């Protein structure tokens, strides 16, 4: 961690008024970094808010921070993870094929490829086949070889998608776990006594701590991880902001029935594109109209095809735009056509410094200076576009109860009409149509307390 901090400190403190204070390092309180970067373990300074400290970050360096996080992930898992030609994380020695023909698979086998696993996407009438690269062949060369064997086919790396926000004090992304929680693949949790019984919403993220008080008496269907329950801080926080409820806490659609797919399962190799595609297909099969994806990554042929099919069937895909900074290239799936990309604002209705910008931004919602549920019956401070996205998804789920393309378009248009215009007049690349759910930012006073 000390070596990691040595790399990060020059980036964080560049052009910052804190730079002169480095001689008193114990008094310098670093922010938790965007994009699920490892926590420094240093607390926040009592006279500075998380938002204020993050404003000291050089926005040109934010993409570098994500790159460092990816390099650290690869360094810790060199046998399982490598980088694609653009530096994005991929599963080593794996190439994914989209609905390949029998002839194409025969050619692949003859060239030394083997089928590792197959994801039948029942809800989409498609399938993904994950092929193992022949021993001694580089993954990028293997991808090029498959495209040559089947020029009409669709092939790509098995990219990994990471979370788009930080849970302070609760672990990051899909790797933090808590033991002793019930639930599993396609399990139902709760008695069904809720205030939004007819509202259903989908979530693709890490696992949930369904025992948390904010999920009491809410029906939660779980999918993934071969039936195992692997609760994570990020997934728990995102779900709470969407459907959670308690005397002092409520999400955007409190008490709604939740369909939650865990694509991480507590593994560093979690978030692979074939797992995300499988989760989307499950939600289509269950006819869940609105789906929240607080994950980001590079463009991928498999993901693009699946998202296009999901949207064409009348579902609304809501996604976080990411935290790589205003100058960063677009992240996906938020940047695919017809996906509802969401950015985050702080308590002063200012776009987060780390939030990505561009035409993919459709709405703004609270994403900082607020709390969310954390495993083990606690609450944590959250920050990032990850936590704005479920607020928009919850609002849309109240309006779109079943998959219907025209109804989905009307719901998005109606939400845009009621958005509070921020920034430049009209839709803009920073705030999109404007702020929605502005009152949905659970109080920070909950942090440090335990739910009953």
C-alpha positions in Angstrom: 0.0 0.0 0.0 2.9 2.4 0.8 4.3 1.9 -2.8 0.8 2.5 -4.2 0.4 5.7 -2.2 3.8 6.8 -3.5 2.5 6.5 -7.0 -0.8 8.3 -6.2 0.4 11.2 -4.1 1.9 13.2 -6.9 -1.2 12.7 -9.0 -3.6 13.7 -6.2 -1.7 16.6 -4.9 -0.6 18.1 -8.2 -1.6 21.8 -8.5 -3.4 21.4 -5.1 -3.2 23.9 -2.2 -2.5 20.8 -0.1 0.8 20.3 -1.8 2.6 22.7 0.6 1.4 20.7 3.6 3.3 17.5 2.7 5.8 17.9 5.5 2.9 17.3 7.9 1.7 14.1 6.2 -0.3 12.8 9.2 -2.5 15.9 9.0 -3.2 15.5 5.2 -6.4 13.6 4.8 -6.7 12.1 1.3 -10.0 11.5 -0.4 -11.2 8.1 -1.3 -10.4 7.9 -5.0 -13.0 7.6 -7.8 -13.7 4.5 -9.7 -13.3 2.0 -6.8 -9.6 2.7 -6.2 -8.3 1.1 -3.0 -8.9 3.2 0.1 -5.8 4.9 1.6 -7.1 4.2 5.0 -6.6 7.8 6.0 -9.6 9.5 7.6 -11.2 12.7 6.3 -10.1 16.0 8.0 -12.7 17.3 10.3 -12.8 20.8 8.8 -13.0 19.7 5.2 -15.8 17.8 3.5 -15.2 14.9 1.1 -16.6 17.1 -1.7 -14.3 20.0 -0.9 -11.2 17.7 -0.7 -12.1 16.1 -4.0 -12.2 19.5 -5.6 -8.5 19.6 -5.1 -8.0 16.8 -7.6 -6.5 17.7 -10.9 -9.3 16.6 -13.4 -6.6 15.8 -16.0 -5.2 13.1 -13.6 -8.4 11.2 -12.9 -8.1 8.9 -15.8 -4.5 8.2 -14.7 -5.9 7.0 -11.3 -8.2 4.5 -13.0 -5.2 3.3 -15.1 -3.2 2.8 -11.9 -6.1 0.8 -10.4 -6.2 -1.5 -13.4 -2.4 -2.0 -13.3 -2.7 -2.9 -9.7 -5.5 -5.4 -10.4 -3.4 -7.0 -13.1 -0.3 -7.1 -10.9 -2.1 -8.9 -8.1 -3.8 -11.4 -10.5 -1.3 -11.9 -13.4 -2.4 -15.5 -14.1 -6.0 -14.5 -14.6 -6.1 -10.9 -15.8 -4.1 -9.0 -18.5 -4.6 -5.8 -20.4 -6.0 -5.4 -23.9 -4.1 -3.2 -26.5 -5.8 -0.1 -25.0 -5.0 -1.0 -21.4 -8.5 -2.2 -20.4 -8.6 -5.3 -18.1 -9.5 -8.7 -19.7 -9.6 -12.3 -18.6 -6.3 -13.8 -19.7 -6.5 -16.4 -22.5 -10.3 -15.9 -23.2 -12.1 -14.7 -26.3 -15.9 -14.5 -26.4 -18.0 -15.3 -29.5 -21.6 -14.0 -30.0 -23.9 -16.7 -31.3 -21.2 -18.5 -33.4 -22.3 -21.0 -36.0 -21.5 -24.6 -35.7 -19.1 -24.2 -38.6 -17.3 -21.4 -36.9 -16.9 -23.4 -33.7 -15.5 -26.4 -35.7 -12.9 -24.1 -37.3 -12.0 -22.7 -33.9 -11.6 -26.2 -32.4 -9.4 -27.2 -35.4 -7.2 -24.2 -34.7 -6.7 -25.3 -31.1 -9.4 -23.3 -29.3 -11.6 -25.0 -26.7 -15.0 -24.1 -25.3 -14.6 -23.0 -21.7 -18.2 -22.2 -21.0 -21.4 -21.2 -22.8 -24.0 -18.6 -21.7 -27.4 -19.3 -23.3 -29.2 -16.0 -23.2 -32.7 -17.4 -23.2 -34.4 -14.0 -22.8 -32.6 -12.8 -25.9 -32.5 -15.8 -28.2 -28.7 -15.6 -28.3 -25.7 -17.2 -26.7 -22.2 -16.3 -25.8 -19.4 -18.9 -26.1 -16.2 -18.3 -24.2 -13.3 -19.9 -25.9 -9.9 -20.8 -24.3 -6.9 -19.5 -26.3 -4.4 -22.2 -27.4 -1.4 -22.6 -25.1 1.4 -20.3 -26.1 -0.8 -17.9 -28.1 -1.3 -14.3 -27.0 -4.9 -13.4 -26.3 -4.8 -10.4 -28.8 -3.3 -12.6 -31.5 -5.9 -15.3 -30.8 -8.7 -12.7 -31.3 -7.3 -11.7 -34.6 -7.0 -15.3 -35.6 -10.7 -16.0 -34.8 -11.8 -13.0 -36.8 -9.8 -14.3 -39.8 -11.4 -17.8 -39.5 -14.9 -16.3 -39.3 -15.0 -12.8 -40.9 -18.7 -12.6 -40.5 -18.7 -13.5 -36.8 -18.6 -11.3 -33.7 -15.7 -11.8 -31.4 -14.1 -9.8 -28.6 -12.0 -9.9 -25.4 -13.7 -10.9 -22.2 -13.5 -7.5 -20.7 -13.9 -6.8 -17.0 -16.3 -4.1 -15.9 -15.7 -2.2 -12.6 -17.9 -0.2 -10.3 -18.2 3.6 -10.6 -18.1 4.9 -7.1 -16.6 4.5 -3.7 -18.1 3.3 -0.4 -16.1 4.9 2.4 -15.3 2.4 5.1 -17.2 -0.5 3.5 -14.8 -1.9 0.9 -14.8 -1.3 -2.8 -16.6 -2.9 -5.7 -17.4 -6.5 -6.0 -14.6 -7.8 -3.8 -15.7 -6.8 -0.3 -17.8 -9.4 1.4 -19.6 -10.1 4.7 -20.4 -13.5 6.0 -23.6 -14.9 7.4 -26.2 -13.6 4.9 -28.9 -15.8 3.4 -30.0 -15.8 -0.2 -28.7 -17.2 -3.5 -29.3 -17.5 -7.2 -32.9 -16.7 -8.0 -33.8 -16.9 -4.3 -36.6 -14.7 -2.9 -36.0 -12.8 0.3 -38.7 -11.0 2.3 -42.4 -11.4 3.0 -43.7 -9.3 0.1 -45.3 -6.7 2.3 -44.1 -3.5 0.6 -45.5 -0.2 -0.5 -44.6 -0.6 -4.1 -45.7 -4.1 -4.8 -46.4 -3.5 -8.5 -43.0 -1.8 -9.1 -40.2 -4.1 -10.1 -36.6 -3.0 -10.8 -33.4 -4.8 -11.8 -29.9 -4.4 -10.6 -26.6 -5.7 -12.1 -23.8 -5.2 -9.5 -22.1 -6.9 -6.6 -24.0 -8.9 -4.1 -26.3 -7.5 -1.4 -26.5 -7.8 2.4 -30.2 -8.6 2.3 -30.3 -8.8 6.1 -29.9 -5.1 6.4 -32.8 -3.3 8.0 -33.5 -1.2 4.9 -34.4 -4.3 2.9 -36.8 -5.7 5.6 -40.0 -7.1 4.1 -38.9 -6.4 0.6 -39.0 -9.1 -2.0 -35.5 -9.6 -3.5 -34.8 -12.2 -6.2 -31.1 -13.0 -6.5 -29.2 -14.4 -9.5 -25.6 -15.5 -10.0 -22.6 -17.0 -8.1 -24.1 -20.6 -8.5 -26.5 -19.9 -5.6 -23.9 -18.6 -3.2 -24.5 -15.3 -1.3 -21.6 -12.9 -1.5 -22.7 -9.6 -0.1 -20.6 -6.5 -1.1 -20.5 -2.9 0.0 -21.0 -1.4 -3.5 -24.0 -3.6 -4.4 -25.6 -3.1 -1.0 -25.3 0.7 -1.2 -26.6 0.9 -4.8 -29.6 -1.3 -4.0 -30.5 0.7 -0.9 -30.6 3.9 -2.8 -32.9 2.3 -5.3 -35.4 0.4 -3.2 -34.4 0.6 0.5 -36.6 2.0 3.2 -36.6 2.4 7.0 -37.8 5.1 9.4 -34.7 7.3 8.6 -33.8 6.1 5.1 -35.6 5.6 1.8 -34.5 5.1 -1.8 -36.0 6.4 -5.0 -38.6 3.5 -5.2 -38.8 2.4 -1.6 -40.2 -1.1 -1.1 -40.1 -2.1 -4.7 -39.5 -5.7 -5.7 -35.9 -6.1 -6.6 -34.2 -8.5 -9.1 -30.5 -8.4 -8.3 -27.8 -10.1 -10.3 -24.3 -10.5 -8.7 -21.7 -10.4 -11.5 -18.7 -10.2 -9.1 -19.2 -13.1 -6.6 -16.4 -11.7 -4.5 -13.8 -12.5 -7.1 -11.1 -10.2 -8.6 -12.1 -11.7 -12.0 -15.7 -10.7 -11.4 -17.5 -8.3 -13.7 -16.6 -10.2 -16.9 -18.7 -9.3 -20.0 -20.2 -12.8 -20.3 -21.5 -12.6 -16.7 -23.0 -9.1 -17.4 -24.6 -10.4 -20.5 -26.1 -13.4 -18.6 -27.5 -11.0 -16.0 -29.1 -8.8 -18.6 -30.7 -11.9 -20.3 -32.0 -13.1 -16.9 -33.7 -9.7 -16.3 -35.2 -9.8 -19.8 -36.5 -13.3 -19.1 -38.1 -12.1 -15.9 -39.6 -9.1 -17.7 -38.1 -6.5 -15.5 -38.6 -3.3 -17.3 -35.9 -1.0 -15.7 -32.4 -2.2 -15.2 -29.7 -0.3 -13.3 -26.0 -1.0 -14.2 -23.5 1.0 -12.0 -20.6 -0.5 -13.8 -18.2 0.9 -16.4 -15.6 -0.3 -18.9 -14.5 -0.2 -22.5 -16.6 -0.7 -25.6 -17.2 -4.4 -26.3 -19.0 -6.1 -29.2 -20.7 -8.6 -27.0 -22.0 -6.0 -24.5 -23.1 -3.7 -27.4 -25.1 -6.5 -29.1 -26.8 -7.6 -25.9 -27.7 -4.0 -24.7 -29.1 -3.3 -28.2 -31.3 -6.4 -28.0 -32.5 -5.5 -24.4 -33.5 -2.0 -25.4 -35.2 -3.2 -28.5 -37.4 -5.4 -26.3 -38.7 -2.3 -24.5 -36.5 -2.4 -21.4 -34.8 0.8 -20.0 -31.1 0.4 -19.2 -29.9 3.0 -16.8 -26.1 3.3 -16.3 -23.5 5.3 -14.5 -21.3 7.4 -16.8 -18.2 6.9 -14.7 -15.6 8.8 -12.7 -12.6 9.1 -15.0 -12.9 12.9 -15.2 -14.4 15.4 -17.7 -11.8 14.9 -20.4 -12.0 11.1 -20.3 -13.3 9.1 -23.3 -16.8 7.6 -23.0 -17.3 4.6 -20.8 -19.8 1.8 -21.4 -22.6 0.6 -21.2 -23.7 4.2 -20.4 -22.4 5.5 -23.8 -24.3 3.0 -26.0 -27.3 4.4 -27.9 -30.6 4.6 -26.0 -29.0 3.8 -22.6 -29.9 6.4 -19.9 -26.5 7.7 -18.8 -26.4 9.3 -15.3 -23.9 11.7 -13.7 -23.7 12.7 -10.1 -23.9 16.0 -8.3 -23.0 17.0 -4.7 -25.2 18.7 -2.0 -24.7 22.1 -3.8 -26.0 20.7 -7.1 -22.5 20.8 -8.7 -21.3 18.1 -11.0 -18.7 15.9 -9.3 -15.2 16.8 -10.5 -14.5 13.2 -11.4 -17.7 12.6 -13.3 -17.4 11.9 -17.0 -19.0 14.3 -19.5 -20.5 14.0 -23.0 -23.6 13.3 -25.0 -24.1 10.1 -23.0 -25.1 12.1 -20.0 -28.9 12.1 -19.9 -29.7 13.0 -16.2 -28.0 14.2 -13.0 -28.9 12.9 -9.6 -27.4 13.1 -6.1 -24.1 11.1 -5.8 -22.1 12.7 -3.0 -22.5 14.1 0.5 -24.9 11.3 1.4 -25.1 7.9 3.1 -26.2 4.5 1.9 -26.7 1.1 3.5 -23.5 -0.8 4.3 -23.1 -4.5 5.2 -23.4 -5.6 8.9 -26.3 -3.2 9.6 -24.4 0.0 9.2 -24.3 3.0 6.9 -21.4 4.5 4.9 -20.6 7.7 3.0 -20.8 7.1 -0.7 -19.5 9.1 -3.7 -19.6 8.6 -7.4 -21.9 8.2 -10.4 -22.6 4.7 -9.2 -24.9 6.1 -6.6 -26.7 8.6 -8.8 -27.7 5.9 -11.3 -30.0 3.9 -9.0 -31.9 7.0 -8.1 -32.8 7.6 -11.7 -33.6 3.9 -12.2 -35.9 3.9 -9.2 -37.8 7.0 -10.5 -38.2 5.4 -14.0 -39.3 2.1 -12.5 -42.3 3.8 -10.9 -43.4 4.8 -14.4 -42.5 1.8 -16.5 -44.0 -1.4 -15.0 -43.6 -3.8 -17.9 -41.2 -3.8 -20.9 -42.7 -1.5 -23.6 -40.5 0.5 -25.9 -43.0 3.4 -26.4 -43.8 3.5 -22.6 -40.1 3.6 -21.9 -39.5 6.5 -24.3 -42.4 8.4 -22.8 -41.2 7.8 -19.2 -37.7 9.2 -20.1 -39.2 12.2 -21.9 -41.5 12.9 -19.0 -38.6 12.7 -16.5 -36.7 15.1 -18.7 -39.6 17.6 -18.6 -39.5 17.6 -14.8 -35.7 17.8 -14.4 -34.2 20.9 -12.9 -32.1 22.5 -15.6 -28.5 23.0 -14.3 -25.5 24.5 -16.1 -26.0 25.8 -19.6 -29.7 26.2 -20.7 -31.2 23.1 -22.1 -29.5 19.6 -22.3 -25.8 19.8 -21.9 -22.8 17.4 -21.6 -22.3 18.0 -17.9 -25.8 17.7 -16.4 -27.8 16.2 -19.3 -31.5 17.2 -19.1 -30.9 18.3 -15.5 -31.3 17.2 -11.9 -33.9 14.6 -10.8 -34.4 13.1 -7.4 -32.7 16.1 -5.8 -34.3 15.4 -2.4 -33.1 11.8 -2.4 -29.8 12.1 -0.6 -29.9 10.2 2.7 -28.5 12.2 5.6 -24.8 11.8 6.6 -25.9 11.6 10.2 -26.7 7.9 9.6 -23.0 7.2 9.0 -21.5 5.5 12.0 -24.9 4.4 13.4 -26.3 1.0 13.2 -29.8 0.1 11.9 -32.2 -1.7 14.2 
